[in-house]
Amino acid sequence: MFSSKTFAFIAAFFVQVFYGVTFTFANDVIDGGYIKPYGFIFLRLIGATLLFWLFGNFAPKEKVAAKDYLIFAAAAFFGVTLNMLTFFKGLSYTTPIHASVIMVVVPILVLVMSAIILKEKVTSLKIVGIILGLSGALVLTLYGKSAVATDNIVLGNFLVFINAVSYAIYIIIIKQLTSKYHPFTFVKWLFLFGVFMVAPFGYQELSEVQWHTFQPYTYFAVIFIIVAATFATYILNPMALRQLKASTVSTFLYLQPVIAGIFAILMGSDTLNTTKLIAALLIFIGVYLVSKPNKKLKEV
């Protein structure tokens, strides 16, 4: 069969496939009026949390240090609560291609956060990359358009950008936990905290769902997002990281807007235009410059 390294590449690839198609699935369910954004997030967290705690019984038993529960809570706020609330709400106003392209700025934001919080050195070339990448996000937000009259691209893209910022902060926070605890230990507590944090926002919307109006496609989209785009991605990512460098795994993020764009166009949920291509090019160049090694570069 596959070698462990080959399986790691396959795992990293499918993480981006699952995330890429989720933009369209979530957009179709929310825009179709089946579930409001916050209700969808609450349902997603309930389902994923049950799966994590169920399968967590087969993982090594670990005792969590009392002081680490505060870090879990902070990680849950930025990595689950704020992250998902702004993403799903933003997706209800913008399009799958817009959202997926903006998410590619995450490596740029992680670099900025690392420089501010962890005091890591930033090179002049990386600063150029930051400017280009954020300029691409700005172009997409100010000049991008949607075929849906009720969309609010500026607000939607801004919320997706806040989602990217919160995810970058989450990455910084969990650096001290990922090497300390087994992935299941970390994730099950992360999602449990997240359920309680999201409940005040999502309980009412979830209680209003008219389940009898769901089409087979709607059920499939919801189940896919819970099982594949949430549960599976949090399992596959650690598997990939066991065999590959973090920098190698992060490069797979560039596939996300490509997969999201192709799938959205095939499903008729979005279209491609010059503005989106220019913005995507700026962001990709920016991320490339930010991702370049620091060798022989003057630090600032």
BAFI-3210 file (N, C-alpha, C; in Angstrom, 3 decimals, decimal comma, padded with zeros to 6 digits):
// residues 300
n [1|2|3|4|5|6|7|8|9|10|11|12|13|14|15|16|17|18|19|20|21|22|23|24|25|26|27|28|29|30|31|32|33|34|35|36|37|38|39|40|41|42|43|44|45|46|47|48|49|50|51|52|53|54|55|56|57|58|59|60|61|62|63|64|65|66|67|68|69|70|71|72|73|74|75|76|77|78|79|80|81|82|83|84|85|86|87|88|89|90|91|92|93|94|95|96|97|98|99|100|101|102|103|104|105|106|107|108|109|110|111|112|113|114|115|116|117|118|119|120|121|122|123|124|125|126|127|128|129|130|131|132|133|134|135|136|137|138|139|140|141|142|143|144|145|146|147|148|149|150|151|152|153|154|155|156|157|158|159|160|161|162|163|164|165|166|167|168|169|170|171|172|173|174|175|176|177|178|179|180|181|182|183|184|185|186|187|188|189|190|191|192|193|194|195|196|197|198|199|200|201|202|203|204|205|206|207|208|209|210|211|212|213|214|215|216|217|218|219|220|221|222|223|224|225|226|227|228|229|230|231|232|233|234|235|236|237|238|239|240|241|242|243|244|245|246|247|248|249|250|251|252|253|254|255|256|257|258|259|260|261|262|263|264|265|266|267|268|269|270|271|272|273|274|275|276|277|278|279|280|281|282|283|284|285|286|287|288|289|290|291|292|293|294|295|296|297|298|299|300]
n.u [000,843|000,424|003,318|004,301|004,947|003,864|001,177|000,885|001,114|-001,181|-003,109|-002,754|-003,468|-006,206|-007,294|-007,334|-008,989|-011,418|-011,878|-011,968|-014,279|-016,162|-016,765|-018,639|-020,698|-021,495|-022,248|-024,411|-026,276|-026,741|-027,457|-029,638|-031,507|-031,959|-030,617|-029,697|-026,647|-025,360|-026,789|-026,102|-023,372|-023,498|-024,761|-022,821|-020,671|-021,751|-022,147|-019,491|-018,119|-019,302|-018,379|-015,581|-015,270|-016,325|-014,629|-012,332|-012,085|-010,570|-008,074|-004,825|-004,950|-004,799|-003,804|-004,897|-003,168|-004,067|-003,606|-003,551|-006,118|-007,107|-005,694|-006,711|-009,318|-008,904|-007,859|-010,090|-011,854|-010,673|-010,013|-012,292|-014,845|-014,933|-013,711|-015,379|-017,909|-017,570|-016,738|-018,886|-020,971|-019,876|-019,699|-022,337|-022,795|-020,913|-019,073|-018,150|-015,609|-014,458|-014,241|-012,541|-010,179|-009,417|-008,833|-006,319|-004,531|-003,796|-001,143|000,359|-000,750|-000,138|002,618|002,792|001,550|003,346|005,603|004,750|003,772|005,460|007,876|009,412|011,842|011,463|011,895|012,870|011,912|009,797|008,118|007,357|005,910|003,822|002,531|001,713|000,039|-002,004|-002,941|-004,105|-006,263|-007,644|-008,320|-010,035|-012,080|-013,033|-013,582|-014,692|-017,489|-020,765|-023,041|-025,363|-027,981|-028,588|-026,229|-023,514|-020,670|-018,437|-018,858|-019,089|-016,564|-014,927|-015,676|-014,845|-012,149|-011,625|-012,113|-009,896|-007,844|-008,421|-007,955|-005,231|-004,255|-005,061|-003,401|-000,937|-001,418|-001,792|000,682|002,217|000,846|000,422|002,612|002,562|000,246|-001,751|-003,331|-006,166|-006,787|-006,346|-008,096|-010,694|-011,243|-011,015|-013,191|-015,299|-015,290|-015,826|-018,481|-020,043|-019,419|-020,455|-023,114|-024,903|-025,214|-026,027|-028,099|-030,862|-031,226|-030,746|-032,865|-034,929|-034,846|-036,340|-036,619|-037,990|-037,997|-035,652|-033,658|-032,314|-029,703|-029,168|-029,066|-026,860|-024,834|-024,702|-024,016|-021,585|-020,004|-019,849|-018,714|-016,588|-015,347|-014,850|-014,498|-012,852|-010,771|-009,426|-008,294|-006,773|-004,857|-002,946|-001,914|-000,619|001,313|002,957|004,712|005,573|007,102|005,981|005,963|005,809|003,288|001,729|001,939|000,068|-002,195|-002,444|-003,816|-006,433|-008,115|-008,108|-009,339|-011,758|-012,706|-012,965|-014,849|-017,022|-017,695|-018,382|-020,600|-022,251|-022,374|-020,788|-018,839|-016,067|-013,916|-012,045|-011,241|-011,193|-009,186|-006,904|-006,722|-006,311|-003,833|-002,137|-002,311|-001,300|001,359|002,209|002,000|003,854|006,270|006,332|006,634|009,171|012,495|014,698|017,349|020,286|019,006|018,359|017,583|014,921]
n.v [-001,198|002,326|004,302|005,735|008,416|009,047|008,663|010,785|012,999|012,571|012,862|015,581|016,762|016,049|017,385|020,034|019,689|019,001|021,364|023,162|022,506|022,957|025,679|026,132|024,264|025,186|027,802|027,345|026,074|028,047|030,381|029,279|029,388|027,366|026,897|029,295|031,274|031,238|029,239|027,074|026,860|026,169|023,669|022,316|022,314|020,863|018,324|017,654|017,760|015,665|013,515|013,763|013,342|010,791|009,165|009,830|008,178|006,081|007,039|007,859|008,203|011,236|013,558|016,799|019,735|022,044|024,811|024,898|024,805|027,380|028,229|026,490|027,489|030,078|029,394|028,098|030,221|031,920|030,057|028,563|029,753|032,743|032,468|030,680|031,920|034,412|033,510|031,929|033,785|035,784|034,378|034,240|036,665|037,042|035,449|032,005|031,927|034,443|034,235|031,982|032,822|035,005|033,647|032,631|034,468|033,788|032,625|034,981|036,600|035,064|035,375|038,146|038,224|036,592|038,173|040,335|039,211|037,010|038,130|037,574|037,805|039,880|040,014|042,376|041,600|039,974|041,860|043,245|041,186|040,952|043,420|043,188|040,920|041,691|043,833|042,558|041,291|043,568|044,684|042,701|042,935|045,613|045,959|043,657|041,776|040,316|037,887|037,616|039,533|040,226|039,975|041,315|042,299|043,773|043,806|041,021|040,020|041,376|040,206|037,560|038,059|038,850|036,404|035,028|036,415|035,761|033,025|033,004|034,053|031,977|029,906|030,808|030,694|027,922|026,800|026,164|024,022|021,893|020,147|019,146|017,735|014,925|014,980|014,372|014,815|017,544|018,624|017,713|019,022|021,620|021,884|021,321|023,496|025,373|024,761|025,617|028,320|029,187|028,587|030,666|032,290|030,624|028,864|029,702|030,145|027,565|026,185|027,118|025,864|024,339|021,243|019,532|020,753|020,280|019,233|016,248|016,956|019,059|017,790|016,156|018,086|019,321|017,138|016,455|018,723|018,561|015,977|015,531|018,098|019,084|017,141|015,127|016,694|017,714|015,422|014,406|016,429|016,392|013,827|014,238|016,069|014,513|013,256|015,139|018,392|021,347|023,593|022,462|021,234|023,517|024,712|023,425|024,848|026,649|025,324|025,490|027,818|027,263|024,739|025,410|027,405|026,080|024,084|025,653|027,025|024,874|023,969|026,062|028,082|030,314|032,731|033,470|036,311|039,185|040,873|039,137|037,391|039,096|039,958|037,491|036,797|038,801|038,119|035,490|035,918|037,515|035,705|033,823|035,279|035,812|033,243|032,501|031,356|032,815|033,140|034,917|037,311|040,652|041,549|043,344]
n.w [000,000|000,647|001,517|004,716|004,420|001,911|002,494|004,255|002,558|001,035|003,026|003,748|001,350|001,093|003,245|002,340|000,132|001,379|002,868|000,745|-000,833|001,056|001,222|-000,832|-000,176|002,417|001,776|000,016|001,701|003,651|002,134|000,914|002,845|004,654|007,094|009,438|009,749|012,441|013,723|012,146|012,713|015,425|015,260|013,782|015,604|017,758|016,578|015,738|018,180|019,633|018,091|018,423|021,208|021,395|019,740|020,996|023,126|022,295|022,128|023,644|027,203|028,855|031,365|031,858|032,588|035,123|034,658|031,942|031,004|030,744|028,541|026,653|026,621|025,593|023,094|022,073|021,862|019,874|017,836|017,352|018,219|017,592|015,124|013,589|013,805|012,512|010,007|008,889|009,021|007,433|005,026|004,345|003,219|001,218|-001,524|-002,427|-003,802|-003,226|-000,381|-000,062|-001,309|000,273|002,630|002,157|003,053|005,571|006,248|005,997|007,970|010,206|010,244|010,792|013,338|014,725|014,675|016,213|018,661|019,333|018,869|016,592|013,946|011,067|007,620|005,021|002,519|003,207|004,311|002,021|000,853|002,710|002,337|-000,377|-000,245|001,577|000,133|-002,038|-000,748|-000,024|-002,523|-003,479|-001,644|-001,900|-004,632|-005,626|-006,877|-006,619|-007,974|-006,687|-005,548|-002,899|-001,523|000,429|-000,301|000,726|003,555|003,974|003,074|004,864|007,303|006,821|006,655|009,306|010,438|009,394|010,709|013,386|013,260|012,756|015,166|016,797|015,858|016,821|019,576|020,084|019,698|021,949|022,962|021,188|021,080|023,550|024,201|023,091|019,856|019,953|022,633|022,850|020,854|021,533|023,937|023,086|021,306|023,022|024,806|022,846|022,034|024,234|024,195|021,764|021,961|023,091|020,837|018,757|019,564|019,441|016,669|015,693|016,821|015,321|012,896|010,113|009,669|007,965|005,518|004,301|001,554|-000,074|-000,907|000,863|003,372|002,881|002,499|005,044|006,724|005,546|006,129|008,911|009,400|007,476|006,846|009,352|011,609|010,289|009,123|011,337|012,234|010,112|009,617|011,869|011,321|008,897|009,733|011,291|009,586|007,751|007,306|009,024|007,413|004,893|004,947|005,245|002,751|001,216|001,587|-000,457|-002,404|-001,702|-002,541|-005,270|-005,530|-004,268|-006,000|-008,529|-007,844|-006,947|-009,287|-010,977|-009,604|-009,953|-008,085|-007,992|-009,890|-012,115|-012,460|-013,755|-011,627|-009,400|-010,218|-010,367|-007,689|-006,440|-007,554|-006,476|-003,755|-003,766|-004,654|-002,548|-000,359|-001,212|-001,081|001,656|002,593|001,831|002,641|005,159|004,459|003,623|003,556|004,459|007,730|009,292]
ca.u [000,000|001,155|004,289|003,779|005,112|002,865|-000,114|000,888|000,806|-002,594|-003,891|-002,669|-004,232|-007,642|-007,701|-007,652|-010,167|-012,593|-012,099|-012,274|-015,673|-017,033|-017,211|-019,860|-021,735|-021,996|-022,911|-025,690|-027,197|-027,101|-028,194|-030,904|-032,422|-032,236|-030,096|-029,006|-025,219|-024,984|-027,396|-025,292|-022,131|-023,824|-024,988|-021,516|-019,876|-022,354|-021,845|-018,054|-017,729|-019,720|-017,461|-014,255|-015,294|-016,572|-013,411|-011,266|-011,961|-009,575|-006,786|-004,154|-005,541|-003,867|-004,328|-004,637|-002,749|-005,100|-003,299|-003,727|-007,529|-007,272|-005,164|-007,733|-010,450|-008,486|-007,764|-011,459|-012,472|-010,139|-009,963|-013,612|-015,975|-014,808|-013,341|-016,523|-019,001|-017,291|-016,641|-020,202|-021,726|-019,281|-020,036|-023,728|-022,798|-019,950|-019,131|-017,133|-014,282|-013,970|-013,887|-011,396|-008,983|-009,024|-008,268|-004,919|-003,677|-003,488|000,295|000,830|-001,197|000,644|003,925|002,600|001,300|004,587|006,500|004,227|003,613|006,626|009,076|010,226|012,404|010,779|012,795|012,296|011,175|008,540|007,269|006,777|004,902|002,678|001,830|001,058|-001,033|-003,113|-003,491|-004,989|-007,488|-008,351|-008,883|-011,157|-013,160|-013,588|-013,994|-015,331|-018,946|-021,456|-024,222|-026,529|-028,304|-028,628|-024,885|-022,811|-019,302|-017,517|-019,075|-018,785|-015,121|-014,349|-015,893|-013,959|-010,804|-011,562|-011,980|-008,501|-007,047|-008,641|-007,291|-003,799|-004,014|-005,236|-002,179|000,098|-001,764|-001,678|002,064|002,717|000,027|000,417|003,672|002,353|-000,888|-002,202|-004,328|-007,524|-006,939|-006,443|-009,254|-011,976|-011,470|-011,185|-014,548|-016,249|-015,346|-016,448|-019,925|-020,642|-019,225|-021,303|-024,519|-025,747|-025,432|-026,615|-029,207|-032,153|-031,289|-030,848|-034,212|-035,877|-034,654|-037,454|-035,910|-038,777|-037,777|-034,341|-033,534|-031,203|-028,449|-028,982|-028,608|-025,502|-023,933|-024,559|-023,258|-020,224|-019,287|-019,584|-017,856|-015,373|-014,675|-014,530|-013,904|-011,763|-009,628|-008,673|-007,579|-005,809|-003,757|-001,879|-001,288|000,307|002,408|003,871|005,684|006,001|007,365|004,827|006,014|005,343|001,839|001,084|001,898|-001,145|-003,243|-002,585|-004,770|-007,804|-008,922|-008,222|-010,383|-013,012|-013,148|-013,413|-016,067|-018,099|-018,093|-019,063|-021,895|-023,048|-022,499|-019,935|-018,241|-014,712|-013,757|-010,708|-010,940|-010,846|-007,895|-005,861|-006,605|-005,715|-002,429|-001,456|-002,246|-000,390|002,727|002,499|002,219|005,114|007,378|006,326|007,033|010,561|013,446|015,341|018,776|020,918|018,117|018,600|016,482|014,528]
ca.v [000,000|003,580|004,546|006,696|009,774|009,199|008,842|012,133|013,910|012,366|013,451|017,038|017,140|015,917|018,457|021,196|019,338|019,120|022,782|023,852|022,307|023,424|027,040|026,039|023,580|026,077|028,931|026,887|025,803|029,310|031,213|028,616|029,654|026,161|027,146|030,574|031,053|030,863|027,944|026,087|026,691|025,440|022,285|021,780|022,084|019,769|017,072|017,369|017,516|014,299|012,597|013,845|012,703|009,372|008,517|010,133|007,047|005,158|007,742|007,772|009,001|012,239|014,502|018,182|020,610|023,029|026,099|024,810|024,973|028,766|028,292|025,814|028,405|031,139|028,774|027,832|031,496|032,397|029,013|027,973|030,678|033,918|031,967|030,136|032,892|035,402|032,843|031,561|035,013|036,423|033,596|034,527|037,938|037,043|034,267|030,999|032,275|035,549|033,751|031,070|033,596|035,782|032,737|032,357|035,438|033,277|032,604|036,361|037,053|034,328|036,039|039,419|037,916|036,071|039,317|041,180|038,482|036,180|038,935|036,952|038,751|039,996|040,554|043,396|040,916|039,517|043,042|043,454|040,136|041,316|044,531|042,669|040,015|042,447|044,645|041,667|041,134|044,853|044,788|041,767|043,439|046,886|045,955|042,400|041,814|039,031|037,783|037,597|040,923|040,453|039,879|042,529|041,814|044,453|043,269|039,597|039,825|041,871|039,183|036,434|038,508|038,740|034,968|034,680|036,998|034,963|031,738|033,244|034,160|030,612|029,156|031,260|030,216|026,472|026,345|025,604|022,885|020,779|019,188|018,706|016,827|014,184|015,780|014,140|015,487|018,979|018,996|017,458|020,100|022,834|021,921|021,372|024,908|026,086|024,541|026,496|029,716|029,492|028,334|031,874|032,862|029,685|028,018|030,161|029,902|026,129|025,757|027,581|025,113|023,514|020,087|018,882|021,441|019,884|018,350|015,307|017,703|019,834|016,854|015,738|019,214|019,498|015,990|016,569|019,764|018,073|014,794|015,665|019,398|019,413|016,001|014,493|017,599|017,817|014,151|014,252|017,388|015,847|012,695|014,800|016,741|013,523|012,843|016,275|019,636|022,236|024,479|021,679|021,082|024,818|025,057|022,847|025,856|027,327|024,563|025,725|028,654|026,613|023,727|026,106|028,101|025,102|023,434|026,647|027,291|023,679|023,867|027,243|028,938|031,492|032,937|034,025|037,528|039,774|041,378|038,001|036,863|040,052|039,884|036,193|036,862|039,607|037,355|034,359|036,447|037,934|034,520|033,223|036,063|035,613|031,866|032,262|031,277|034,078|033,117|035,988|038,468|041,612|041,601|044,684]
ca.w [000,000|000,668|002,582|005,687|003,885|000,850|003,154|004,824|001,449|000,692|004,119|003,627|000,155|001,322|004,158|001,519|-000,681|002,252|003,142|-000,508|-001,247|002,138|000,926|-001,631|000,592|003,464|001,118|-000,524|002,807|004,303|001,173|000,615|003,945|005,441|008,441|009,574|010,005|013,800|013,999|011,429|013,477|016,650|014,845|013,386|016,807|018,523|015,887|015,772|019,572|019,959|017,410|019,048|022,524|021,186|019,252|021,951|024,050|021,754|022,159|024,945|028,269|029,346|032,340|031,450|033,686|035,440|034,042|030,488|030,643|030,307|027,174|025,842|026,483|024,670|021,769|021,628|021,484|018,596|016,816|017,103|018,363|016,716|013,800|012,860|013,756|011,468|008,709|008,364|008,814|006,262|003,833|003,985|002,498|000,114|-002,390|-002,112|-004,322|-002,399|000,950|-000,125|-001,658|001,450|003,631|001,848|003,749|006,906|006,515|006,156|009,284|011,209|010,303|011,489|014,746|015,298|014,864|017,303|019,923|019,632|018,595|015,552|012,980|009,779|006,607|004,146|001,454|003,788|004,457|000,688|000,697|003,551|001,675|-001,578|000,136|002,151|-000,954|-002,789|000,037|-000,081|-003,874|-003,553|-000,788|-002,372|-006,036|-005,994|-006,985|-006,556|-008,827|-005,791|-005,224|-001,455|-000,950|000,822|-000,464|001,632|004,900|003,972|002,999|006,114|008,324|006,506|007,020|010,765|010,654|009,120|011,801|014,593|013,057|012,907|016,608|017,295|015,532|017,753|020,920|020,260|019,528|023,200|023,377|020,231|021,398|024,942|024,299|021,907|019,124|020,418|023,927|022,588|020,043|022,195|024,898|022,295|020,781|024,132|025,179|021,735|022,056|025,244|023,794|020,604|022,312|023,191|019,506|017,805|020,045|018,928|015,221|015,450|017,219|014,306|011,651|009,635|009,126|006,912|004,242|003,777|000,405|000,121|-001,042|002,077|004,403|002,544|002,737|006,493|007,245|005,018|006,868|010,268|009,423|006,663|006,937|010,747|012,307|009,531|008,910|012,581|012,397|009,023|009,747|012,710|010,634|007,915|010,440|011,864|008,576|006,937|008,015|009,092|006,246|003,745|005,085|005,047|001,331|000,644|001,713|-001,747|-003,216|-001,240|-003,438|-006,585|-005,380|-003,969|-007,203|-009,528|-007,363|-006,915|-010,678|-011,460|-008,926|-010,273|-006,906|-008,129|-011,210|-012,088|-013,249|-013,731|-010,286|-008,543|-010,663|-009,967|-006,235|-006,117|-007,947|-005,466|-002,507|-003,953|-004,674|-001,180|000,466|-001,670|-000,518|003,105|002,876|001,435|003,762|005,492|004,130|002,850|003,487|005,518|008,660|009,727]
c.u [000,884|002,195|003,710|003,876|004,099|001,484|-000,226|000,552|-000,679|-003,482|-003,923|-003,486|-005,728|-008,152|-008,131|-008,840|-011,433|-012,913|-012,570|-013,730|-016,651|-017,557|-018,539|-020,996|-022,357|-022,770|-024,300|-026,719|-027,672|-027,926|-029,540|-031,934|-032,738|-031,796|-029,418|-027,561|-024,870|-025,586|-026,604|-024,004|-022,394|-024,043|-023,668|-020,674|-020,426|-021,980|-020,381|-017,586|-018,101|-018,773|-016,085|-014,227|-015,554|-015,295|-012,215|-011,065|-010,903|-008,173|-006,142|-004,819|-004,489|-004,554|-003,930|-004,278|-003,781|-004,868|-003,541|-005,185|-007,817|-006,777|-006,131|-008,904|-010,124|-008,405|-009,153|-012,137|-012,001|-010,217|-011,295|-014,697|-015,905|-014,537|-014,560|-017,669|-018,781|-017,229|-018,024|-021,078|-021,200|-019,652|-021,479|-023,844|-021,889|-020,074|-018,027|-015,733|-013,673|-013,430|-012,627|-010,100|-008,490|-008,377|-006,797|-003,981|-003,299|-001,972|000,888|000,466|-000,441|002,015|003,825|002,408|002,563|005,563|006,060|004,261|004,871|007,949|010,004|010,658|011,620|011,720|012,073|011,478|009,815|007,585|006,590|005,665|003,641|001,838|001,063|-000,151|-002,244|-003,749|-004,461|-006,314|-008,332|-009,033|-010,128|-012,356|-013,836|-014,164|-014,664|-016,844|-019,500|-022,667|-025,508|-026,793|-028,242|-027,259|-024,337|-021,331|-018,338|-017,644|-018,687|-017,296|-014,419|-014,504|-015,016|-012,514|-010,611|-011,417|-010,535|-007,577|-007,187|-007,962|-005,787|-003,424|-004,101|-003,977|-001,060|-000,162|-001,460|-000,254|002,576|001,936|000,151|001,483|003,488|001,269|-001,155|-003,287|-005,763|-007,787|-007,160|-007,764|-010,577|-012,287|-011,715|-012,637|-015,595|-016,406|-016,100|-017,961|-020,598|-020,510|-020,171|-022,790|-025,374|-026,075|-026,265|-027,826|-030,540|-032,293|-031,423|-032,248|-035,271|-035,802|-035,867|-036,865|-036,667|-038,596|-036,464|-034,486|-032,393|-029,836|-028,137|-028,457|-027,162|-024,498|-023,670|-023,715|-021,805|-019,417|-018,946|-018,524|-016,530|-014,621|-014,347|-013,800|-012,684|-010,551|-008,777|-007,935|-006,466|-004,617|-002,638|-001,164|-000,263|001,524|003,385|004,994|006,272|006,276|006,110|004,778|005,518|003,827|001,130|001,006|000,660|-002,311|-003,494|-003,569|-006,207|-008,622|-009,091|-009,354|-011,732|-013,575|-013,705|-014,748|-017,257|-018,624|-018,867|-020,463|-022,795|-023,235|-021,673|-019,412|-016,864|-014,665|-012,359|-010,312|-010,494|-009,480|-006,742|-005,631|-005,929|-004,220|-001,616|-001,268|-001,265|001,072|003,141|002,802|003,533|006,313|007,471|006,866|008,490|011,464|014,163|016,812|019,184|020,016|018,382|017,373|016,190|013,679]
c.v [001,256|003,593|005,602|008,122|010,033|009,427|010,246|013,169|013,803|013,016|014,968|017,536|017,114|016,929|019,679|020,936|019,528|020,584|023,517|023,720|022,798|024,829|027,015|025,383|024,507|027,247|028,544|026,652|027,102|030,192|030,611|028,796|028,453|026,315|028,510|030,328|030,558|029,525|026,821|025,807|025,859|023,967|021,608|021,432|020,936|018,423|016,689|017,049|016,106|013,277|012,585|013,145|011,204|008,650|008,813|009,034|006,050|005,773|007,579|008,694|009,953|013,160|015,909|019,010|021,718|024,355|026,091|024,957|026,404|028,939|027,609|026,760|029,521|030,603|028,497|029,116|031,934|031,340|028,389|029,046|031,856|033,488|031,534|031,131|033,903|034,755|032,562|032,787|035,740|035,719|033,830|035,832|037,943|035,743|033,281|031,373|033,423|035,029|032,888|031,801|034,388|034,886|032,421|033,356|034,947|033,195|034,001|036,867|036,352|034,967|037,349|039,185|037,411|037,199|040,158|040,454|037,720|036,875|038,282|038,000|038,717|040,653|041,574|042,768|040,430|040,688|043,370|042,432|040,432|042,395|044,043|041,796|040,745|043,369|043,823|041,475|042,409|045,039|043,918|042,287|044,673|046,819|044,661|042,532|040,396|039,061|037,790|039,007|041,213|040,355|041,258|042,165|042,452|043,896|041,801|039,330|040,299|040,824|037,956|036,794|038,442|037,280|034,521|035,202|036,138|033,604|031,878|033,352|032,781|029,776|029,519|030,681|028,733|025,943|025,649|024,370|021,669|019,732|018,581|017,650|016,116|015,010|015,604|014,840|016,969|019,345|018,781|018,527|021,419|022,971|021,955|022,804|025,697|025,952|025,498|027,969|030,126|029,372|029,600|032,505|031,932|028,908|028,417|029,864|028,414|025,616|026,155|026,784|024,250|022,293|019,435|019,546|021,028|018,971|017,359|016,001|018,486|018,949|016,443|016,846|019,402|018,380|016,055|017,576|019,313|016,975|015,013|016,965|019,814|018,253|015,450|015,402|017,733|016,521|014,029|015,206|016,882|014,653|013,176|015,398|015,762|013,167|014,013|017,487|020,504|023,153|023,763|021,536|022,402|025,212|024,477|023,821|026,563|026,608|024,944|026,628|028,056|025,594|024,392|026,780|027,159|024,485|024,397|026,943|026,099|023,543|025,062|028,196|030,211|031,568|033,559|035,287|038,100|040,247|040,253|037,434|037,771|039,974|038,587|036,192|037,653|038,821|036,194|034,817|036,860|036,760|033,839|033,952|035,876|034,228|031,568|032,217|032,611|034,163|034,289|037,207|039,355|041,717|043,035|044,606]
c.w [000,000|001,778|003,511|005,163|002,769|001,444|003,750|003,747|001,056|001,752|004,003|002,435|000,439|002,354|003,347|000,589|000,149|002,555|001,883|-000,924|-000,187|001,879|000,155|-000,854|001,642|002,873|000,602|000,585|003,446|003,370|000,806|001,720|004,809|006,897|008,438|010,023|011,405|014,213|013,353|012,194|014,727|016,347|014,493|014,612|017,641|017,904|015,992|017,186|020,008|019,330|018,072|020,406|022,405|020,777|020,162|022,973|023,593|021,730|023,535|025,970|028,837|030,349|031,915|032,674|033,884|034,727|032,535|030,058|030,175|028,874|026,216|025,576|025,505|023,246|021,206|021,172|020,098|017,492|016,474|017,094|017,401|015,281|012,999|012,749|012,632|010,091|008,122|008,130|007,581|004,979|003,402|003,195|001,269|-000,674|-002,021|-002,587|-003,514|-001,072|000,917|-000,454|-000,451|002,510|003,383|002,534|005,138|007,172|006,721|007,550|010,403|011,366|011,085|012,982|015,435|015,587|016,057|018,642|020,314|019,344|017,574|014,532|011,665|008,784|005,730|003,022|001,966|004,000|003,130|000,451|001,490|002,870|000,448|-001,215|000,690|001,101|-001,796|-002,076|-000,030|-001,439|-003,990|-002,768|-001,378|-003,784|-006,499|-006,015|-006,929|-007,473|-008,002|-005,280|-003,732|-000,781|-000,617|000,849|000,532|003,049|004,978|003,958|004,268|007,221|008,088|006,851|008,542|011,167|010,441|010,223|013,059|014,478|013,218|014,388|017,248|017,052|016,503|019,146|021,093|020,081|020,776|023,656|022,465|020,530|022,792|025,055|022,979|021,210|019,609|021,749|023,724|021,916|020,778|023,240|024,183|021,828|021,893|024,640|024,106|021,722|023,028|024,873|022,667|020,935|022,424|021,841|018,616|018,251|019,425|017,439|014,913|015,790|016,190|013,001|011,338|008,911|007,966|005,548|003,585|002,570|000,683|000,027|000,231|003,197|004,149|002,864|004,224|007,092|006,791|005,828|008,286|010,266|008,697|006,931|008,364|011,420|011,569|009,375|010,170|012,911|011,359|009,144|010,654|012,080|009,616|008,600|011,082|010,889|007,781|007,816|007,996|007,874|004,996|003,775|004,788|003,575|000,645|000,723|000,384|-002,661|-002,911|-002,160|-004,827|-006,553|-005,155|-005,213|-008,251|-009,107|-007,371|-008,321|-011,252|-010,870|-009,212|-009,118|-007,008|-009,559|-011,045|-012,945|-013,053|-012,333|-009,364|-008,909|-010,219|-008,460|-005,806|-006,425|-006,914|-004,171|-002,631|-003,970|-003,264|-000,275|000,084|-001,061|000,996|003,470|002,530|002,663|003,960|005,087|003,245|002,681|004,683|006,407|009,062|010,985]
res [m|f|s|s|k|t|f|a|f|i|a|a|f|f|v|q|v|f|y|g|v|t|f|t|f|a|n|d|v|i|d|g|g|y|i|k|p|y|g|f|i|f|l|r|l|i|g|a|t|l|l|f|w|l|f|g|n|f|a|p|k|e|k|v|a|a|k|d|y|l|i|f|a|a|a|a|f|f|g|v|t|l|n|m|l|t|f|f|k|g|l|s|y|t|t|p|i|h|a|s|v|i|m|v|v|v|p|i|l|v|l|v|m|s|a|i|i|l|k|e|k|v|t|s|l|k|i|v|g|i|i|l|g|l|s|g|a|l|v|l|t|l|y|g|k|s|a|v|a|t|d|n|i|v|l|g|n|f|l|v|f|i|n|a|v|s|y|a|i|y|i|i|i|i|k|q|l|t|s|k|y|h|p|f|t|f|v|k|w|l|f|l|f|g|v|f|m|v|a|p|f|g|y|q|e|l|s|e|v|q|w|h|t|f|q|p|y|t|y|f|a|v|i|f|i|i|v|a|a|t|f|a|t|y|i|l|n|p|m|a|l|r|q|l|k|a|s|t|v|s|t|f|l|y|l|q|p|v|i|a|g|i|f|a|i|l|m|g|s|d|t|l|n|t|t|k|l|i|a|a|l|l|i|f|i|g|v|y|l|v|s|k|p|n|k|k|l|k|e|v]
***
